[in-house]
Each structure stands twice: as C-alpha cells, then as structure tokens.
Amino acid sequence: MNIESPCILICSIDMTTGYCFGCGRTRDEIAGWVGYSPEIRRDLMAELPARLETMERRPRRETRRQRMARERSDAQPE
C-alpha cells in the first residue's frame, strides 16, 4: 500500500509556528499520517502551501550551491 506524503526529507520543526520547514505539517500530523484516511491526508495537503507561506524560512546551513558561489567570488581578484 502506497501512502501519499508531502515529506521532502527536510525534517525540522519551526519553533515559532510548529510546522515542519520541509512539508508544513505539525509533529502530531507527521506522527499520525499513516493512520489518517486518504480524504484527511488530501485535505491537510491542500492546507500545506498556505502554512509554508507563513513561515520565515532561513537556511539551516550553507548549501553546496551557495558554497561554490561563495568560493568563486572569494577566488576572484579585487
């Protein structure tokens, strides 16, 4: 049985909103996800984009792309 999930493997909870930075679900929703009916999961997934918009997103660490861009700019002569 394949259960649809909004998880994108960025699992970190925003302490201000209580939502996951990756998917927008709460801890309780994440924990109960497999027990929810398909209708409840679809209803929650419809709410997630709006939740994600309410969060102030800050990268937790420098991404590879950011590091490479920084290294390129650091290597350029002034």
All heavy atoms as a GROMACS GRO file, in nm:
protein
  632
    1MET      N    1   0.084  -0.119   0.000
    1MET     CA    2   0.000   0.000   0.000
    1MET      C    3   0.088   0.124   0.000
    1MET      O    4   0.174   0.141   0.085
    1MET     CB    5  -0.088  -0.002   0.125
    1MET     CG    6  -0.181   0.111   0.136
    1MET     SD    7  -0.295   0.072   0.270
    1MET     CE    8  -0.349   0.231   0.313
    2ASN      N    9   0.070   0.210  -0.096
    2ASN     CA   10   0.150   0.332  -0.110
    2ASN      C   11   0.069   0.451  -0.056
    2ASN      O   12  -0.038   0.480  -0.104
    2ASN     CB   13   0.185   0.353  -0.257
    2ASN     CG   14   0.290   0.459  -0.276
    2ASN    OD1   15   0.351   0.504  -0.180
    2ASN    ND2   16   0.312   0.498  -0.399
    3ILE      N   17   0.122   0.518   0.046
    3ILE     CA   18   0.054   0.633   0.107
    3ILE      C   19   0.120   0.761   0.057
    3ILE      O   20   0.240   0.779   0.070
    3ILE     CB   21   0.061   0.626   0.260
    3ILE    CG1   22  -0.016   0.503   0.308
    3ILE    CG2   23   0.005   0.752   0.323
    3ILE    CD1   24  -0.012   0.484   0.458
    4GLU      N   25   0.039   0.848  -0.002
    4GLU     CA   26   0.090   0.976  -0.050
    4GLU      C   27   0.133   1.061   0.069
    4GLU      O   28   0.066   1.066   0.172
    4GLU     CB   29  -0.019   1.048  -0.128
    4GLU     CG   30   0.029   1.173  -0.197
    4GLU     CD   31  -0.079   1.236  -0.283
    4GLU    OE1   32  -0.197   1.199  -0.270
    4GLU    OE2   33  -0.044   1.324  -0.361
    5SER      N   34   0.249   1.127   0.054
    5SER     CA   35   0.303   1.208   0.163
    5SER      C   36   0.366   1.335   0.107
    5SER      O   37   0.428   1.332   0.001
    5SER     CB   38   0.410   1.127   0.238
    5SER     OG   39   0.476   1.210   0.331
    6PRO      N   40   0.354   1.446   0.180
    6PRO     CA   41   0.418   1.570   0.136
    6PRO      C   42   0.564   1.581   0.180
    6PRO      O   43   0.630   1.681   0.153
    6PRO     CB   44   0.333   1.677   0.205
    6PRO     CG   45   0.291   1.611   0.332
    6PRO     CD   46   0.269   1.466   0.296
    7CYS      N   47   0.615   1.480   0.247
    7CYS     CA   48   0.751   1.484   0.301
    7CYS      C   49   0.853   1.502   0.190
    7CYS      O   50   0.849   1.432   0.088
    7CYS     CB   51   0.781   1.356   0.378
    7CYS     SG   52   0.946   1.356   0.452
    8ILE      N   53   0.947   1.597   0.209
    8ILE     CA   54   1.055   1.618   0.113
    8ILE      C   55   1.191   1.596   0.180
    8ILE      O   56   1.293   1.643   0.130
    8ILE     CB   57   1.047   1.757   0.046
    8ILE    CG1   58   1.058   1.869   0.150
    8ILE    CG2   59   0.920   1.770  -0.036
    8ILE    CD1   60   1.078   2.006   0.091
    9LEU      N   61   1.190   1.527   0.292
    9LEU     CA   62   1.310   1.490   0.366
    9LEU      C   63   1.389   1.609   0.419
    9LEU      O   64   1.511   1.606   0.429
    9LEU     CB   65   1.399   1.398   0.282
    9LEU     CG   66   1.332   1.268   0.237
    9LEU    CD1   67   1.424   1.188   0.148
    9LEU    CD2   68   1.286   1.185   0.356
   10ILE      N   69   1.318   1.717   0.447
   10ILE     CA   70   1.377   1.831   0.519
   10ILE      C   71   1.298   1.838   0.649
   10ILE      O   72   1.198   1.908   0.659
   10ILE     CB   73   1.365   1.963   0.440
   10ILE    CG1   74   1.439   1.951   0.308
   10ILE    CG2   75   1.415   2.080   0.524
   10ILE    CD1   76   1.424   2.071   0.218
   11CYS      N   77   1.338   1.759   0.744
   11CYS     CA   78   1.259   1.739   0.866
   11CYS      C   79   1.314   1.822   0.981
   11CYS      O   80   1.408   1.782   1.049
   11CYS     CB   81   1.258   1.591   0.902
   11CYS     SG   82   1.199   1.487   0.766
   12SER      N   83   1.257   1.940   0.996
   12SER     CA   84   1.297   2.031   1.102
   12SER      C   85   1.176   2.117   1.136
   12SER      O   86   1.112   2.173   1.046
   12SER     CB   87   1.414   2.117   1.056
   12SER     OG   88   1.454   2.204   1.157
   13ILE      N   89   1.142   2.126   1.264
   13ILE     CA   90   1.023   2.199   1.306
   13ILE      C   91   1.057   2.345   1.338
   13ILE      O   92   1.152   2.373   1.411
   13ILE     CB   93   0.960   2.132   1.429
   13ILE    CG1   94   0.922   1.986   1.399
   13ILE    CG2   95   0.839   2.211   1.479
   13ILE    CD1   96   0.815   1.967   1.295
   14ASP      N   97   0.979   2.435   1.283
   14ASP     CA   98   0.989   2.578   1.313
   14ASP      C   99   0.927   2.600   1.451
   14ASP      O  100   0.809   2.571   1.471
   14ASP     CB  101   0.913   2.658   1.207
   14ASP     CG  102   0.908   2.806   1.235
   14ASP    OD1  103   1.001   2.858   1.300
   14ASP    OD2  104   0.813   2.872   1.189
   15MET      N  105   1.005   2.646   1.545
   15MET     CA  106   0.958   2.661   1.682
   15MET      C  107   0.854   2.771   1.696
   15MET      O  108   0.776   2.772   1.791
   15MET     CB  109   1.075   2.685   1.777
   15MET     CG  110   1.163   2.564   1.792
   15MET     SD  111   1.060   2.426   1.844
   15MET     CE  112   1.172   2.292   1.831
   16THR      N  113   0.849   2.864   1.603
   16THR     CA  114   0.750   2.972   1.610
   16THR      C  115   0.612   2.922   1.569
   16THR      O  116   0.513   2.948   1.638
   16THR     CB  117   0.792   3.089   1.518
   16THR    OG1  118   0.922   3.132   1.557
   16THR    CG2  119   0.694   3.204   1.526
   17THR      N  120   0.603   2.852   1.457
   17THR     CA  121   0.473   2.808   1.405
   17THR      C  122   0.438   2.665   1.445
   17THR      O  123   0.321   2.629   1.444
   17THR     CB  124   0.471   2.816   1.252
   17THR    OG1  125   0.570   2.725   1.200
   17THR    CG2  126   0.496   2.957   1.203
   18GLY      N  127   0.539   2.582   1.471
   18GLY     CA  128   0.515   2.441   1.499
   18GLY      C  129   0.504   2.357   1.374
   18GLY      O  130   0.473   2.239   1.379
   19TYR      N  131   0.532   2.418   1.258
   19TYR     CA  132   0.525   2.347   1.130
   19TYR      C  133   0.663   2.300   1.087
   19TYR      O  134   0.764   2.367   1.114
   19TYR     CB  135   0.469   2.438   1.020
   19TYR     CG  136   0.330   2.490   1.044
   19TYR    CD1  137   0.295   2.618   1.009
   19TYR    CD2  138   0.232   2.410   1.102
   19TYR    CE1  139   0.167   2.668   1.029
   19TYR    CE2  140   0.103   2.458   1.124
   19TYR     CZ  141   0.072   2.587   1.086
   19TYR     OH  142  -0.055   2.634   1.107
   20CYS      N  143   0.666   2.189   1.015
   20CYS     CA  144   0.790   2.140   0.958
   20CYS      C  145   0.834   2.232   0.845
   20CYS      O  146   0.752   2.272   0.761
   20CYS     CB  147   0.767   1.998   0.904
   20CYS     SG  148   0.906   1.931   0.811
   21PHE      N  149   0.962   2.268   0.842
   21PHE     CA  150   1.015   2.354   0.736
   21PHE      C  151   1.002   2.290   0.599
   21PHE      O  152   0.988   2.358   0.499
   21PHE     CB  153   1.164   2.385   0.760
   21PHE     CG  154   1.188   2.492   0.862
   21PHE    CD1  155   1.233   2.459   0.988
   21PHE    CD2  156   1.166   2.625   0.832
   21PHE    CE1  157   1.256   2.557   1.082
   21PHE    CE2  158   1.189   2.724   0.926
   21PHE     CZ  159   1.233   2.690   1.052
   22GLY      N  160   1.006   2.157   0.593
   22GLY     CA  161   1.000   2.089   0.464
   22GLY      C  162   0.861   2.072   0.409
   22GLY      O  163   0.834   2.104   0.294
   23CYS      N  164   0.768   2.023   0.493
   23CYS     CA  165   0.636   1.988   0.440
   23CYS      C  166   0.522   2.074   0.495
   23CYS      O  167   0.414   2.077   0.437
   23CYS     CB  168   0.606   1.841   0.467
   23CYS     SG  169   0.583   1.800   0.642
   24GLY      N  170   0.543   2.140   0.609
   24GLY     CA  171   0.438   2.224   0.666
   24GLY      C  172   0.347   2.154   0.766
   24GLY      O  173   0.258   2.217   0.820
   25ARG      N  174   0.371   2.025   0.791
   25ARG     CA  175   0.287   1.954   0.888
   25ARG      C  176   0.337   1.978   1.030
   25ARG      O  177   0.452   2.012   1.052
   25ARG     CB  178   0.289   1.804   0.860
   25ARG     CG  179   0.227   1.766   0.728
   25ARG     CD  180   0.233   1.616   0.704
   25ARG     NE  181   0.372   1.574   0.684
   25ARG     CZ  182   0.411   1.447   0.675
   25ARG    NH1  183   0.323   1.349   0.685
   25ARG    NH2  184   0.538   1.418   0.656
   26THR      N  185   0.246   1.957   1.127
   26THR     CA  186   0.284   1.963   1.268
   26THR      C  187   0.342   1.827   1.308
   26THR      O  188   0.328   1.728   1.235
   26THR     CB  189   0.162   1.991   1.357
   26THR    OG1  190   0.071   1.881   1.348
   26THR    CG2  191   0.093   2.121   1.319
   27ARG      N  192   0.404   1.823   1.426
   27ARG     CA  193   0.458   1.695   1.476
   27ARG      C  194   0.347   1.590   1.487
   27ARG      O  195   0.366   1.474   1.452
   27ARG     CB  196   0.523   1.714   1.612
   27ARG     CG  197   0.651   1.791   1.610
   27ARG     CD  198   0.700   1.812   1.754
   27ARG     NE  199   0.803   1.912   1.758
   27ARG     CZ  200   0.932   1.885   1.772
   27ARG    NH1  201   0.972   1.762   1.783
   27ARG    NH2  202   1.020   1.982   1.774
   28ASP      N  203   0.231   1.631   1.539
   28ASP     CA  204   0.120   1.537   1.555
   28ASP      C  205   0.071   1.485   1.421
   28ASP      O  206   0.038   1.368   1.406
   28ASP     CB  207   0.005   1.602   1.632
   28ASP     CG  208   0.038   1.626   1.779
   28ASP    OD1  209   0.131   1.560   1.831
   28ASP    OD2  210  -0.029   1.710   1.841
   29GLU      N  211   0.065   1.573   1.322
   29GLU     CA  212   0.022   1.530   1.189
   29GLU      C  213   0.122   1.434   1.126
   29GLU      O  214   0.083   1.336   1.062
   29GLU     CB  215   0.000   1.652   1.098
   29GLU     CG  216  -0.120   1.734   1.139
   29GLU     CD  217  -0.125   1.870   1.075
   29GLU    OE1  218  -0.023   1.917   1.019
   29GLU    OE2  219  -0.233   1.933   1.083
   30ILE      N  220   0.249   1.462   1.145
   30ILE     CA  221   0.353   1.372   1.092
   30ILE      C  222   0.340   1.235   1.159
   30ILE      O  223   0.341   1.131   1.091
   30ILE     CB  224   0.493   1.432   1.114
   30ILE    CG1  225   0.511   1.557   1.028
   30ILE    CG2  226   0.601   1.328   1.083
   30ILE    CD1  227   0.632   1.641   1.064
   31ALA      N  228   0.326   1.235   1.291
   31ALA     CA  229   0.317   1.109   1.365
   31ALA      C  230   0.193   1.029   1.329
   31ALA      O  231   0.197   0.906   1.323
   31ALA     CB  232   0.319   1.136   1.516
   32GLY      N  233   0.082   1.096   1.303
   32GLY     CA  234  -0.042   1.026   1.275
   32GLY      C  235  -0.072   1.004   1.128
   32GLY      O  236  -0.177   0.948   1.094
   33TRP      N  237   0.018   1.045   1.040
   33TRP     CA  238  -0.006   1.046   0.896
   33TRP      C  239  -0.054   0.912   0.842
   33TRP      O  240  -0.151   0.906   0.766
   33TRP     CB  241   0.118   1.092   0.822
   33TRP     CG  242   0.092   1.128   0.680
   33TRP    CD1  243   0.126   1.057   0.569
   33TRP    CD2  244   0.027   1.246   0.633
   33TRP    NE1  245   0.085   1.122   0.455
   33TRP    CE2  246   0.023   1.240   0.493
   33TRP    CE3  247  -0.031   1.356   0.695
   33TRP    CZ2  248  -0.035   1.338   0.415
   33TRP    CZ3  249  -0.088   1.454   0.618
   33TRP    CH2  250  -0.090   1.445   0.479
   34VAL      N  251   0.011   0.804   0.878
   34VAL     CA  252  -0.025   0.673   0.822
   34VAL      C  253  -0.162   0.627   0.871
   34VAL      O  254  -0.227   0.545   0.805
   34VAL     CB  255   0.081   0.564   0.850
   34VAL    CG1  256   0.212   0.597   0.782
   34VAL    CG2  257   0.100   0.543   0.998
   35GLY      N  258  -0.211   0.679   0.981
   35GLY     CA  259  -0.342   0.641   1.032
   35GLY      C  260  -0.456   0.724   0.977
   35GLY      O  261  -0.573   0.691   0.997
   36TYR      N  262  -0.425   0.833   0.908
   36TYR     CA  263  -0.529   0.919   0.852
   36TYR      C  264  -0.590   0.855   0.728
   36TYR      O  265  -0.524   0.785   0.652
   36TYR     CB  266  -0.472   1.056   0.813
   36TYR     CG  267  -0.425   1.142   0.926
   36TYR    CD1  268  -0.338   1.247   0.903
   36TYR    CD2  269  -0.467   1.122   1.057
   36TYR    CE1  270  -0.294   1.328   1.006
   36TYR    CE2  271  -0.422   1.202   1.161
   36TYR     CZ  272  -0.336   1.306   1.134
   36TYR     OH  273  -0.293   1.386   1.235
   37SER      N  274  -0.716   0.887   0.703
   37SER     CA  275  -0.782   0.840   0.582
   37SER      C  276  -0.726   0.920   0.463
   37SER      O  277  -0.673   1.030   0.480
   37SER     CB  278  -0.933   0.863   0.591
   37SER     OG  279  -0.962   1.002   0.587
   38PRO      N  280  -0.738   0.866   0.342
   38PRO     CA  281  -0.692   0.941   0.225
   38PRO      C  282  -0.757   1.080   0.214
   38PRO      O  283  -0.692   1.176   0.173
   38PRO     CB  284  -0.732   0.852   0.107
   38PRO     CG  285  -0.734   0.714   0.164
   38PRO     CD  286  -0.784   0.732   0.306
   39GLU      N  287  -0.883   1.091   0.254
   39GLU     CA  288  -0.952   1.220   0.248
   39GLU      C  289  -0.889   1.322   0.344
   39GLU      O  290  -0.868   1.438   0.308
   39GLU     CB  291  -1.101   1.204   0.280
   39GLU     CG  292  -1.178   1.122   0.178
   39GLU     CD  293  -1.158   0.971   0.193
   39GLU    OE1  294  -1.119   0.924   0.303
   39GLU    OE2  295  -1.180   0.899   0.095
   40ILE      N  296  -0.860   1.279   0.465
   40ILE     CA  297  -0.798   1.368   0.563
   40ILE      C  298  -0.658   1.408   0.515
   40ILE      O  299  -0.621   1.526   0.524
   40ILE     CB  300  -0.792   1.303   0.702
   40ILE    CG1  301  -0.933   1.290   0.760
   40ILE    CG2  302  -0.702   1.383   0.798
   40ILE    CD1  303  -0.942   1.213   0.889
   41ARG      N  304  -0.581   1.314   0.462
   41ARG     CA  305  -0.447   1.348   0.410
   41ARG      C  306  -0.457   1.449   0.297
   41ARG      O  307  -0.380   1.546   0.293
   41ARG     CB  308  -0.375   1.220   0.364
   41ARG     CG  309  -0.326   1.135   0.480
   41ARG     CD  310  -0.227   1.030   0.435
   41ARG     NE  311  -0.282   0.935   0.340
   41ARG     CZ  312  -0.338   0.818   0.372
   41ARG    NH1  313  -0.346   0.781   0.499
   41ARG    NH2  314  -0.385   0.738   0.279
   42ARG      N  315  -0.553   1.430   0.205
   42ARG     CA  316  -0.568   1.525   0.094
   42ARG      C  317  -0.608   1.664   0.144
   42ARG      O  318  -0.557   1.765   0.096
   42ARG     CB  319  -0.672   1.474  -0.006
   42ARG     CG  320  -0.612   1.382  -0.109
   42ARG     CD  321  -0.711   1.348  -0.220
   42ARG     NE  322  -0.722   1.203  -0.218
   42ARG     CZ  323  -0.830   1.133  -0.185
   42ARG    NH1  324  -0.942   1.193  -0.156
   42ARG    NH2  325  -0.828   1.003  -0.186
   43ASP      N  326  -0.700   1.669   0.242
   43ASP     CA  327  -0.741   1.798   0.298
   43ASP      C  328  -0.622   1.870   0.363
   43ASP      O  329  -0.603   1.990   0.344
   43ASP     CB  330  -0.852   1.780   0.401
   43ASP     CG  331  -0.986   1.740   0.338
   43ASP    OD1  332  -1.001   1.754   0.216
   43ASP    OD2  333  -1.074   1.696   0.415
   44LEU      N  334  -0.542   1.795   0.440
   44LEU     CA  335  -0.424   1.855   0.503
   44LEU      C  336  -0.323   1.900   0.398
   44LEU      O  337  -0.266   2.009   0.409
   44LEU     CB  338  -0.358   1.756   0.599
   44LEU     CG  339  -0.424   1.745   0.735
   44LEU    CD1  340  -0.366   1.627   0.813
   44LEU    CD2  341  -0.407   1.873   0.813
   45MET      N  342  -0.302   1.819   0.296
   45MET     CA  343  -0.205   1.856   0.192
   45MET      C  344  -0.249   1.982   0.118
   45MET      O  345  -0.165   2.061   0.076
   45MET     CB  346  -0.180   1.740   0.096
   45MET     CG  347  -0.100   1.633   0.167
   45MET     SD  348  -0.030   1.495   0.073
   45MET     CE  349  -0.091   1.500  -0.085
   46ALA      N  350  -0.378   2.005   0.108
   46ALA     CA  351  -0.428   2.127   0.044
   46ALA      C  352  -0.396   2.250   0.129
   46ALA      O  353  -0.380   2.361   0.075
   46ALA     CB  354  -0.578   2.117   0.020
   47GLU      N  355  -0.384   2.235   0.261
   47GLU     CA  356  -0.353   2.346   0.351
   47GLU      C  357  -0.203   2.378   0.358
   47GLU      O  358  -0.165   2.488   0.399
   47GLU     CB  359  -0.397   2.312   0.494
   47GLU     CG  360  -0.545   2.299   0.514
   47GLU     CD  361  -0.579   2.258   0.657
   47GLU    OE1  362  -0.497   2.285   0.747
   47GLU    OE2  363  -0.686   2.200   0.676
   48LEU      N  364  -0.119   2.283   0.324
   48LEU     CA  365   0.025   2.298   0.348
   48LEU      C  366   0.090   2.415   0.276
   48LEU      O  367   0.172   2.485   0.336
   48LEU     CB  368   0.097   2.166   0.316
   48LEU     CG  369   0.053   2.048   0.403
   48LEU    CD1  370   0.130   1.922   0.362
   48LEU    CD2  371   0.068   2.077   0.550
   49PRO      N  372   0.059   2.442   0.148
   49PRO     CA  373   0.124   2.558   0.084
   49PRO      C  374   0.100   2.689   0.158
   49PRO      O  375   0.192   2.769   0.174
   49PRO     CB  376   0.062   2.560  -0.056
   49PRO     CG  377   0.024   2.417  -0.082
   49PRO     CD  378  -0.022   2.366   0.053
   50ALA      N  379  -0.021   2.709   0.208
   50ALA     CA  380  -0.050   2.833   0.283
   50ALA      C  381   0.028   2.836   0.414
   50ALA      O  382   0.076   2.942   0.455
   50ALA     CB  383  -0.200   2.843   0.310
   51ARG      N  384   0.040   2.721   0.479
   51ARG     CA  385   0.119   2.716   0.603
   51ARG      C  386   0.264   2.751   0.577
   51ARG      O  387   0.326   2.827   0.653
   51ARG     CB  388   0.115   2.575   0.662
   51ARG     CG  389  -0.016   2.536   0.722
   51ARG     CD  390  -0.003   2.400   0.782
   51ARG     NE  391  -0.128   2.348   0.834
   51ARG     CZ  392  -0.140   2.233   0.895
   51ARG    NH1  393  -0.034   2.156   0.914
   51ARG    NH2  394  -0.257   2.192   0.938
   52LEU      N  395   0.320   2.694   0.471
   52LEU     CA  396   0.461   2.720   0.440
   52LEU      C  397   0.485   2.868   0.411
   52LEU      O  398   0.592   2.921   0.441
   52LEU     CB  399   0.506   2.634   0.322
   52LEU     CG  400   0.518   2.484   0.352
   52LEU    CD1  401   0.538   2.405   0.224
   52LEU    CD2  402   0.631   2.457   0.450
   53GLU      N  403   0.386   2.936   0.356
   53GLU     CA  404   0.399   3.079   0.329
   53GLU      C  405   0.406   3.162   0.456
   53GLU      O  406   0.456   3.273   0.455
   53GLU     CB  407   0.283   3.128   0.241
   53GLU     CG  408   0.289   3.077   0.099
   53GLU     CD  409   0.410   3.128   0.024
   53GLU    OE1  410   0.446   3.246   0.039
   53GLU    OE2  411   0.470   3.048  -0.050
   54THR      N  412   0.354   3.110   0.567
   54THR     CA  413   0.352   3.187   0.692
   54THR      C  414   0.485   3.180   0.765
   54THR      O  415   0.507   3.256   0.859
   54THR     CB  416   0.243   3.136   0.788
   54THR    OG1  417   0.274   3.004   0.833
   54THR    CG2  418   0.106   3.138   0.723
   55MET      N  419   0.571   3.090   0.723
   55MET     CA  420   0.698   3.069   0.795
   55MET      C  421   0.809   3.154   0.734
   55MET      O  422   0.816   3.171   0.614
   55MET     CB  423   0.738   2.922   0.790
   55MET     CG  424   0.640   2.835   0.861
   55MET     SD  425   0.672   2.658   0.866
   55MET     CE  426   0.810   2.629   0.768
   56GLU      N  427   0.891   3.208   0.822
   56GLU     CA  428   1.009   3.280   0.777
   56GLU      C  429   1.119   3.176   0.758
   56GLU      O  430   1.167   3.117   0.854
   56GLU     CB  431   1.053   3.383   0.880
   56GLU     CG  432   1.170   3.465   0.835
   56GLU     CD  433   1.208   3.570   0.938
   56GLU    OE1  434   1.118   3.622   1.006
   56GLU    OE2  435   1.328   3.598   0.948
   57ARG      N  436   1.152   3.151   0.635
   57ARG     CA  437   1.249   3.045   0.607
   57ARG      C  438   1.391   3.098   0.606
   57ARG      O  439   1.421   3.195   0.540
   57ARG     CB  440   1.220   2.980   0.472
   57ARG     CG  441   1.092   2.907   0.472
   57ARG     CD  442   1.070   2.849   0.337
   57ARG     NE  443   0.945   2.778   0.338
   57ARG     CZ  444   0.927   2.664   0.280
   57ARG    NH1  445   1.022   2.608   0.212
   57ARG    NH2  446   0.810   2.604   0.285
   58ARG      N  447   1.474   3.033   0.681
   58ARG     CA  448   1.616   3.064   0.683
   58ARG      C  449   1.691   2.933   0.664
   58ARG      O  450   1.660   2.834   0.730
   58ARG     CB  451   1.657   3.123   0.817
   58ARG     CG  452   1.610   3.265   0.834
   58ARG     CD  453   1.661   3.321   0.964
   58ARG     NE  454   1.545   3.380   1.030
   58ARG     CZ  455   1.513   3.366   1.155
   58ARG    NH1  456   1.587   3.295   1.235
   58ARG    NH2  457   1.406   3.422   1.205
   59PRO      N  458   1.789   2.932   0.575
   59PRO     CA  459   1.865   2.807   0.559
   59PRO      C  460   1.936   2.772   0.688
   59PRO      O  461   1.993   2.858   0.754
   59PRO     CB  462   1.966   2.839   0.449
   59PRO     CG  463   1.929   2.970   0.394
   59PRO     CD  464   1.834   3.036   0.487
   60ARG      N  465   1.929   2.645   0.725
   60ARG     CA  466   1.995   2.600   0.848
   60ARG      C  467   2.144   2.585   0.827
   60ARG      O  468   2.220   2.588   0.920
   60ARG     CB  469   1.933   2.468   0.893
   60ARG     CG  470   1.789   2.485   0.935
   60ARG     CD  471   1.729   2.355   0.977
   60ARG     NE  472   1.795   2.294   1.088
   60ARG     CZ  473   1.767   2.317   1.215
   60ARG    NH1  474   1.674   2.403   1.246
   60ARG    NH2  475   1.832   2.254   1.313
   61ARG      N  476   2.186   2.564   0.703
   61ARG     CA  477   2.328   2.550   0.674
   61ARG      C  478   2.352   2.593   0.530
   61ARG      O  479   2.260   2.600   0.449
   61ARG     CB  480   2.374   2.407   0.697
   61ARG     CG  481   2.303   2.307   0.610
   61ARG     CD  482   2.352   2.166   0.642
   61ARG     NE  483   2.276   2.070   0.567
   61ARG     CZ  484   2.175   1.999   0.614
   61ARG    NH1  485   2.137   2.015   0.738
   61ARG    NH2  486   2.112   1.914   0.539
   62GLU      N  487   2.474   2.619   0.499
   62GLU     CA  488   2.511   2.660   0.365
   62GLU      C  489   2.495   2.542   0.269
   62GLU      O  490   2.544   2.433   0.296
   62GLU     CB  491   2.656   2.708   0.366
   62GLU     CG  492   2.704   2.762   0.234
   62GLU     CD  493   2.847   2.813   0.244
   62GLU    OE1  494   2.932   2.742   0.300
   62GLU    OE2  495   2.872   2.924   0.195
   63THR      N  496   2.426   2.565   0.158
   63THR     CA  497   2.410   2.459   0.059
   63THR      C  498   2.534   2.449  -0.028
   63THR      O  499   2.618   2.540  -0.029
   63THR     CB  500   2.289   2.486  -0.032
   63THR    OG1  501   2.315   2.604  -0.108
   63THR    CG2  502   2.160   2.502   0.048
   64ARG      N  503   2.547   2.340  -0.098
   64ARG     CA  504   2.662   2.320  -0.187
   64ARG      C  505   2.668   2.430  -0.293
   64ARG      O  506   2.773   2.485  -0.322
   64ARG     CB  507   2.651   2.183  -0.254
   64ARG     CG  508   2.767   2.151  -0.344
   64ARG     CD  509   2.757   2.005  -0.391
   64ARG     NE  510   2.869   1.972  -0.475
   64ARG     CZ  511   2.864   1.968  -0.607
   64ARG    NH1  512   2.751   1.993  -0.670
   64ARG    NH2  513   2.971   1.938  -0.677
   65ARG      N  514   2.553   2.465  -0.347
   65ARG     CA  515   2.547   2.570  -0.450
   65ARG      C  516   2.593   2.704  -0.392
   65ARG      O  517   2.670   2.777  -0.454
   65ARG     CB  518   2.405   2.581  -0.504
   65ARG     CG  519   2.391   2.690  -0.609
   65ARG     CD  520   2.255   2.691  -0.667
   65ARG     NE  521   2.237   2.570  -0.745
   65ARG     CZ  522   2.123   2.533  -0.799
   65ARG    NH1  523   2.016   2.606  -0.785
   65ARG    NH2  524   2.115   2.422  -0.868
   66GLN      N  525   2.549   2.736  -0.270
   66GLN     CA  526   2.591   2.861  -0.206
   66GLN      C  527   2.741   2.861  -0.179
   66GLN      O  528   2.808   2.961  -0.199
   66GLN     CB  529   2.514   2.882  -0.076
   66GLN     CG  530   2.369   2.913  -0.094
   66GLN     CD  531   2.291   2.905   0.036
   66GLN    OE1  532   2.327   2.829   0.125
   66GLN    NE2  533   2.184   2.983   0.046
   67ARG      N  534   2.792   2.747  -0.132
   67ARG     CA  535   2.936   2.737  -0.103
   67ARG      C  536   3.017   2.756  -0.229
   67ARG      O  537   3.117   2.830  -0.230
   67ARG     CB  538   2.969   2.602  -0.039
   67ARG     CG  539   3.118   2.587  -0.006
   67ARG     CD  540   3.152   2.453   0.056
   67ARG     NE  541   3.097   2.338  -0.012
   67ARG     CZ  542   3.150   2.283  -0.123
   67ARG    NH1  543   3.257   2.332  -0.178
   67ARG    NH2  544   3.093   2.176  -0.177
   68MET      N  545   2.977   2.693  -0.338
   68MET     CA  546   3.052   2.706  -0.464
   68MET      C  547   3.050   2.850  -0.514
   68MET      O  548   3.151   2.901  -0.560
   68MET     CB  549   2.995   2.610  -0.568
   68MET     CG  550   3.023   2.464  -0.535
   68MET     SD  551   2.940   2.348  -0.644
   68MET     CE  552   3.024   2.378  -0.797
   69ALA      N  553   2.934   2.917  -0.504
   69ALA     CA  554   2.925   3.057  -0.547
   69ALA      C  555   3.014   3.145  -0.460
   69ALA      O  556   3.084   3.234  -0.510
   69ALA     CB  557   2.780   3.104  -0.541
   70ARG      N  558   3.015   3.120  -0.329
   70ARG     CA  559   3.099   3.198  -0.238
   70ARG      C  560   3.246   3.175  -0.270
   70ARG      O  561   3.325   3.271  -0.275
   70ARG     CB  562   3.070   3.159  -0.092
   70ARG     CG  563   3.156   3.235   0.010
   70ARG     CD  564   3.127   3.192   0.152
   70ARG     NE  565   3.123   3.049   0.174
   70ARG     CZ  566   3.232   2.970   0.186
   70ARG    NH1  567   3.353   3.021   0.173
   70ARG    NH2  568   3.219   2.841   0.210
   71GLU      N  569   3.285   3.051  -0.293
   71GLU     CA  570   3.425   3.021  -0.325
   71GLU      C  571   3.468   3.085  -0.456
   71GLU      O  572   3.580   3.134  -0.468
   71GLU     CB  573   3.446   2.869  -0.329
   71GLU     CG  574   3.441   2.806  -0.192
   71GLU     CD  575   3.443   2.654  -0.195
   71GLU    OE1  576   3.436   2.594  -0.305
   71GLU    OE2  577   3.450   2.593  -0.086
   72ARG      N  578   3.378   3.088  -0.555
   72ARG     CA  579   3.411   3.154  -0.682
   72ARG      C  580   3.433   3.304  -0.660
   72ARG      O  581   3.526   3.364  -0.713
   72ARG     CB  582   3.298   3.134  -0.784
   72ARG     CG  583   3.307   3.004  -0.858
   72ARG     CD  584   3.217   3.003  -0.980
   72ARG     NE  585   3.078   3.030  -0.948
   72ARG     CZ  586   2.989   2.939  -0.913
   72ARG    NH1  587   3.022   2.813  -0.907
   72ARG    NH2  588   2.865   2.974  -0.887
   73SER      N  589   3.344   3.368  -0.581
   73SER     CA  590   3.358   3.512  -0.559
   73SER      C  591   3.482   3.542  -0.472
   73SER      O  592   3.547   3.645  -0.492
   73SER     CB  593   3.233   3.570  -0.496
   73SER     OG  594   3.214   3.521  -0.366
   74ASP      N  595   3.516   3.453  -0.380
   74ASP     CA  596   3.635   3.473  -0.297
   74ASP      C  597   3.762   3.458  -0.380
   74ASP      O  598   3.863   3.523  -0.349
   74ASP     CB  599   3.640   3.371  -0.180
   74ASP     CG  600   3.535   3.400  -0.075
   74ASP    OD1  601   3.472   3.510  -0.079
   74ASP    OD2  602   3.512   3.311   0.010
   75ALA      N  603   3.760   3.376  -0.483
   75ALA     CA  604   3.878   3.349  -0.564
   75ALA      C  605   3.904   3.458  -0.667
   75ALA      O  606   4.015   3.467  -0.720
   75ALA     CB  607   3.864   3.215  -0.634
   76GLN      N  608   3.807   3.543  -0.695
   76GLN     CA  609   3.824   3.647  -0.795
   76GLN      C  610   3.910   3.760  -0.738
   76GLN      O  611   3.890   3.805  -0.626
   76GLN     CB  612   3.690   3.704  -0.837
   76GLN     CG  613   3.605   3.606  -0.914
   76GLN     CD  614   3.468   3.665  -0.947
   76GLN    OE1  615   3.433   3.773  -0.903
   76GLN    NE2  616   3.392   3.592  -1.026
   77PRO      N  617   4.011   3.804  -0.818
   77PRO     CA  618   4.095   3.915  -0.771
   77PRO      C  619   4.016   4.045  -0.763
   77PRO      O  620   3.926   4.068  -0.842
   77PRO     CB  621   4.206   3.925  -0.876
   77PRO     CG  622   4.154   3.853  -0.995
   77PRO     CD  623   4.049   3.756  -0.948
   78GLU      N  624   4.052   4.127  -0.668
   78GLU     CA  625   3.980   4.254  -0.649
   78GLU      C  626   4.042   4.365  -0.728
   78GLU      O  627   4.147   4.376  -0.766
   78GLU     CB  628   3.978   4.290  -0.501
   78GLU     CG  629   3.896   4.190  -0.425
   78GLU     CD  630   3.891   4.223  -0.276
   78GLU    OE1  631   3.911   4.340  -0.239
   78GLU    OE2  632   3.866   4.133  -0.199
   0.00000   0.00000   0.00000
